[in-house]
Amino acid sequence: MLRRRLYLVALLAAFALIVAACGDDDDAGSTTAAPTTTAAPTTTAAPTTTAAPTTTEAPTTTEATTTTTLPPPPQGKEILACEISDTGGIDDRSFNQSAYEGLEQARDQLEGVSIDFLESTTEADYEPNLRAMIDAGCDVVILPGFLWIGTILEFAPTVPDAKFAIIDVAGLDLPNVREITFQTDEAAFLAGYVAAGVTQTGYVGTYGGIAIPSVTIFMDGFVKGVDYYNGVKDASVQVLGWDIETQTGLFTEDFEAVDKGQQITQTLIEEGADVIMPVGGKIGLGACAAIDQAGGADAGYYHVGVDVDWNFSAEAECGGFTVTSVLKKIDASVFNTVQNVLVLDALGNTYLGTLDNGGVGISKTGSWETAVSAELAAEVEELEAQIIASQSTPGDALANFLAAQAGE
């Protein structure tokens, strides 16, 4: 039964790729080039951008903020909100940490909320940790990451009265699981455009932790942003580390190996890349170590963060040369989920963060002020407005924008 459920999820993901790709197939002159120094796995699953079924009767949240119009909770009501990390750990400076910050915001801002967490070191920890959290009386359990799919598909139906929220997964159709996803390619497109405008060598790089849709969607958007810059500027910036056509590239095969991130980044620098976007939690710290050794911003090398603003989450390691970060407002969506459970005793509807609703975006801190010219900054701002204006339904904005630019 589990195998069949997973197959259905894979079909939904594949369908999402077909939908998201409409209008993009004719992108001319793709300039991507994946290094041949590492044999990387082919990714066949696509970003899960499809609209998933409603999980409760609670109102849909359209803004990725911590300000809502919900009434106050019943007087004296208390809940325990919990998180179990994936293998990246709670302090990954990325999405596990951002989810926990959402719990901390709920604890600090909502009366009656207490929080707890468990870390997973391997996927074998997932089911025991879930059981421990249920036994501890958690009213809602936050699960960050695509790697949770198999476990939650099997576990959630056995505890129908429990409430869960899973991040970066859609299409499960489980009544007690809220699905929270992000159209991160929209923001990564802007970051790719920035990288192409900042590079001095004409080469930029990207690589991932594990070849799963929630990782490769960043890389796809980044490449499309570089390609779009090349088209409007008659430039020839190349992307190392990811081939969007074959869906192959460089991966560390985990989210916590700082040394692997450093090695891949060093390889990309040796091959000419001077702006590099690692997608995978702690591996980004390895990227920053390599960029720092290469001389950082003073030598013209820059880092692009993911999930959170790395100028703040990893200021000591990356703050001197992070030119921008591709933001997923995970903390806000977690806060909202906890608030729903506290006030409505319901999870809330499925959520897709986009540029339009503020669920994704890019940071403009740190090295942005010195590396990004006023002209480039204005172009990025205009691009963002054009992409938002292209949205007809949540998640189709970038595809519609690129199709319109191609005259389709």
C-alpha positions in Angstrom: 0.0 0.0 0.0 2.8 2.4 0.9 4.5 1.8 -2.4 1.3 2.6 -4.2 0.8 5.8 -2.3 4.4 6.9 -3.1 3.8 6.1 -6.7 0.7 8.4 -6.7 2.8 11.2 -5.1 5.4 10.7 -7.8 2.7 11.0 -10.5 1.4 14.2 -8.9 5.0 15.6 -8.9 5.5 14.7 -12.5 2.2 16.3 -13.5 3.4 19.5 -11.7 6.5 19.6 -13.9 4.4 19.4 -17.0 2.1 22.2 -15.8 5.0 24.4 -14.6 6.9 23.8 -17.9 4.2 25.1 -20.2 5.5 28.0 -22.1 9.1 27.3 -21.1 10.0 24.6 -23.6 11.1 27.0 -26.2 13.5 29.0 -24.0 16.2 29.9 -26.6 19.9 29.7 -26.2 20.2 28.0 -22.8 23.7 28.7 -21.6 23.9 26.2 -18.8 26.8 23.9 -18.6 27.3 21.2 -15.9 30.9 20.3 -15.0 32.0 16.9 -16.0 34.2 16.4 -12.9 31.4 14.7 -10.9 28.8 12.2 -12.0 25.6 13.4 -10.5 22.2 11.6 -10.3 19.4 12.5 -12.7 16.4 14.0 -11.0 13.2 12.8 -12.4 10.7 14.3 -9.9 9.5 17.8 -10.4 8.7 20.6 -8.0 5.4 20.0 -6.3 3.5 23.0 -7.4 0.1 21.5 -7.8 -2.8 22.6 -5.7 -3.4 20.0 -3.0 -6.7 19.1 -1.3 -8.1 21.2 1.5 -7.2 19.7 4.8 -9.7 21.5 7.1 -12.5 24.0 7.0 -10.3 26.8 8.3 -9.8 29.9 6.1 -7.0 29.9 3.5 -4.0 32.0 4.5 -2.9 34.1 1.5 -0.3 36.4 3.1 3.0 34.9 4.5 3.0 37.1 7.5 2.4 36.6 11.2 -0.4 39.1 11.3 -3.9 37.6 10.8 -7.5 38.6 11.6 -8.2 35.4 13.6 -10.1 36.0 16.9 -8.2 35.4 20.1 -8.0 31.8 21.4 -10.5 30.6 24.0 -9.5 31.9 27.4 -7.1 29.5 29.2 -6.6 27.2 26.2 -3.1 25.8 25.9 -1.4 23.8 23.2 2.0 22.1 22.6 3.5 22.8 19.2 6.4 20.6 18.2 8.9 20.1 15.4 11.0 17.1 14.3 13.9 18.1 12.1 15.0 16.1 9.1 18.6 14.9 8.9 19.9 18.5 8.5 19.3 19.2 12.1 17.5 22.0 13.9 20.5 24.4 13.6 21.0 24.0 9.8 20.9 27.8 9.3 18.2 27.0 6.7 14.7 25.5 6.6 14.8 23.3 9.8 15.9 26.4 11.7 13.4 28.7 10.0 10.6 26.3 10.9 11.7 26.3 14.6 11.9 30.1 14.6 8.2 30.1 13.6 7.5 27.9 16.6 9.5 30.4 18.8 7.5 33.3 17.4 4.2 31.5 18.2 5.4 30.7 21.8 6.5 34.4 22.3 3.5 36.0 20.6 0.5 33.7 21.3 -0.7 33.2 24.8 -1.1 29.5 25.7 1.6 28.1 23.3 4.5 26.0 24.4 7.0 24.3 22.1 9.3 21.3 21.9 11.5 19.6 19.2 13.4 16.5 18.4 16.3 16.1 16.0 16.7 13.3 13.4 20.2 12.2 12.6 19.0 9.6 10.0 15.7 8.7 8.3 15.5 5.7 10.7 14.8 8.3 13.4 11.6 9.6 11.8 9.0 7.1 12.9 10.3 6.7 16.5 10.5 10.5 16.8 6.9 10.9 15.6 5.8 8.3 18.1 7.6 10.1 20.9 6.0 13.4 20.0 2.5 12.0 19.9 3.1 10.3 23.2 4.3 13.6 24.6 1.0 15.2 23.8 1.9 17.5 20.9 -1.2 19.2 19.4 0.6 19.8 16.1 3.9 18.4 14.8 5.8 20.3 12.1 7.8 18.2 9.7 10.3 20.1 7.5 11.3 18.5 4.3 10.5 16.2 1.3 12.3 13.3 3.0 9.3 12.9 5.3 6.9 11.7 2.6 7.2 7.9 3.1 7.0 8.1 6.9 4.1 10.5 7.1 2.1 8.6 4.5 2.4 5.5 6.7 2.1 7.1 10.1 -0.5 9.8 9.8 -3.4 7.4 9.1 -2.6 5.5 12.3 -3.2 8.6 14.5 -6.2 10.3 12.8 -6.8 12.7 15.7 -3.2 14.0 15.6 -2.3 17.1 13.5 0.8 17.5 11.3 2.2 20.1 8.9 4.7 19.0 6.3 6.9 21.5 4.5 7.9 21.2 0.8 5.4 18.5 0.0 2.0 18.5 -1.8 -0.4 16.0 -3.1 -0.5 13.6 -0.1 -4.3 13.9 0.5 -4.1 13.2 4.2 -6.9 14.9 6.2 -4.7 15.5 9.3 -1.7 16.8 7.4 -1.4 20.5 6.3 0.8 20.8 3.2 3.1 23.9 3.0 4.9 24.5 -0.2 6.8 27.4 -1.9 7.2 28.4 -5.5 10.8 29.1 -4.9 11.8 29.1 -8.6 10.1 32.6 -8.8 12.5 34.0 -6.3 15.5 31.9 -7.5 14.9 33.4 -11.0 15.5 36.8 -9.5 18.7 35.6 -7.7 20.0 34.1 -11.0 19.4 37.4 -12.7 21.4 39.1 -9.9 24.2 36.6 -10.1 24.5 37.1 -13.9 24.7 40.8 -13.4 27.3 40.5 -10.6 29.7 38.0 -12.1 33.0 39.2 -13.4 34.2 35.9 -14.8 31.1 35.1 -16.8 30.6 31.8 -14.8 28.2 31.2 -11.9 27.6 28.0 -10.0 24.9 26.1 -8.1 24.7 22.6 -6.5 22.4 20.8 -4.2 22.2 18.5 -1.2 19.9 15.8 -2.5 18.3 15.7 -5.9 14.7 16.1 -4.8 12.1 18.6 -6.1 12.3 21.0 -3.2 16.1 21.4 -4.0 16.1 21.3 -7.8 13.3 23.9 -8.0 15.8 26.5 -6.7 18.4 25.4 -9.3 15.9 25.5 -12.1 14.8 29.0 -11.3 18.4 30.2 -10.9 19.4 28.9 -14.3 16.3 30.5 -15.9 17.2 33.8 -14.3 20.7 33.6 -15.8 19.4 32.6 -19.2 16.9 35.5 -19.1 19.7 38.0 -18.3 21.7 36.6 -21.2 18.7 37.2 -23.5 18.0 40.7 -22.6 21.6 41.8 -22.2 23.1 39.8 -25.1 25.5 38.2 -22.6 26.9 34.7 -22.3 27.0 34.0 -18.6 27.3 30.2 -18.0 26.0 28.2 -15.1 28.2 25.4 -13.7 26.8 22.6 -11.6 23.3 22.2 -13.0 22.0 21.3 -16.5 18.3 22.2 -16.6 17.6 20.2 -19.8 19.0 16.9 -18.5 18.2 17.6 -14.8 21.7 16.5 -13.8 24.3 18.2 -11.8 26.4 18.4 -8.6 25.0 17.1 -5.3 26.6 16.3 -1.9 24.0 13.6 -1.4 23.1 14.9 2.1 22.2 18.2 3.9 24.8 18.2 6.6 28.2 17.5 5.1 30.0 20.9 5.4 33.2 19.4 4.0 31.5 18.1 0.8 30.0 21.6 0.3 33.4 23.1 0.6 34.9 20.7 -1.8 32.3 21.2 -4.5 32.5 25.0 -4.1 36.3 24.9 -4.5 35.8 22.9 -7.7 33.4 25.4 -9.0 35.7 28.3 -8.2 38.6 26.5 -9.9 36.4 26.2 -13.0 35.7 29.9 -13.0 32.5 30.5 -11.0 32.6 33.6 -8.8 28.9 33.6 -7.6 27.7 30.3 -6.1 24.3 29.2 -4.8 24.4 25.9 -2.7 20.9 24.5 -2.0 21.0 22.3 1.1 21.1 23.5 4.7 24.5 23.1 6.3 26.4 22.4 3.1 26.1 26.2 2.6 28.5 26.7 5.4 31.1 24.7 3.4 30.4 27.0 0.5 31.1 30.0 2.6 34.3 28.5 3.9 35.6 28.0 0.4 34.5 31.5 -0.7 36.2 33.0 2.3 39.4 31.1 1.5 39.2 32.4 -2.1 39.2 36.0 -0.8 35.4 36.6 -0.5 33.9 39.9 -1.8 37.3 41.6 -1.8 38.4 39.1 -4.5 35.1 39.2 -6.3 33.5 36.0 -4.9 29.9 35.9 -3.7 27.5 33.5 -2.0 23.8 33.2 -2.7 21.9 31.8 0.3 18.6 29.8 0.3 15.6 29.6 2.6 16.6 32.4 5.0 18.8 35.5 4.8 22.3 34.1 5.4 23.6 37.6 6.2 21.8 37.0 9.5 21.4 33.2 10.0 25.2 32.7 9.3 26.5 36.2 9.7 29.9 35.1 11.0 30.6 32.6 8.3 28.8 34.2 5.2 27.9 37.7 6.1 30.8 39.3 4.4 30.0 38.1 0.9 26.4 36.9 0.7 25.0 39.0 -2.1 21.4 37.8 -1.8 19.4 34.9 -0.5 16.4 33.1 -2.0 13.8 33.4 0.8 11.1 30.9 1.8 8.9 32.4 4.6 8.7 29.1 6.4 8.6 30.7 9.8 5.5 32.7 9.0 3.7 29.6 7.6 4.6 27.7 10.8 3.4 30.5 13.0 0.1 30.6 11.1 -0.4 26.9 11.4 0.2 27.0 15.2 -2.2 29.9 15.4 -4.9 28.0 13.5 -4.6 25.0 15.8 -4.7 27.3 18.9 -7.7 29.4 17.8 -9.6 27.2 15.4 -8.6 23.7 16.5 -7.8 23.1 12.8 -4.7 23.1 10.7 -5.8 25.5 8.0 -5.9 25.0 4.2 -2.9 23.9 2.1 -0.5 26.8 1.5 1.6 27.8 -1.5 4.0 30.7 -1.0 4.7 32.9 -4.0 6.1 36.2 -4.9 2.5 37.5 -5.1 1.6 36.6 -1.5 5.0 37.3 0.0 5.7 33.6 0.7 9.0 33.8 -1.3 11.4 36.6 -2.2 15.0 37.6 -2.2 17.1 39.5 0.4 18.8 42.8 -0.3 21.2 43.0 2.6 25.0 42.6 3.1 27.0 42.6 -0.1 23.9 43.6 -2.1 24.7 47.3 -1.3 28.2 47.2 -2.8 28.0 44.4 -5.5 24.6 45.2 -7.0 24.5 48.4 -9.0 21.5 50.8 -8.8 20.7 49.9 -12.4 20.7 46.1 -11.7 18.6 46.6 -8.5 16.0 48.6 -10.5 15.8 45.9 -13.1 15.3 43.2 -10.5 12.5 45.2 -8.9 10.8 45.6 -12.2 11.2 41.9 -13.0 9.6 41.0 -9.7 6.6 43.2 -10.5 6.2 41.8 -14.0 6.3 38.2 -12.7 3.7 38.9 -10.0 1.5 40.6 -12.6 1.7 37.4 -14.8 0.1 35.2 -12.2 -3.3 33.9 -13.1 -3.4 31.1 -10.5 -1.0 30.6 -7.6 2.2 29.0 -8.9 2.0 29.9 -12.6 3.5 33.3 -12.6 7.1 32.5 -13.8 5.9 30.1 -16.5 3.4 32.8 -17.7 6.0 35.5 -17.6 8.5 33.5 -19.6 5.9 32.4 -22.1 4.9 36.0 -22.7 8.5 37.0 -23.2 8.9 34.3 -25.8 5.8 35.5 -27.6 3.8 32.4 -26.9 
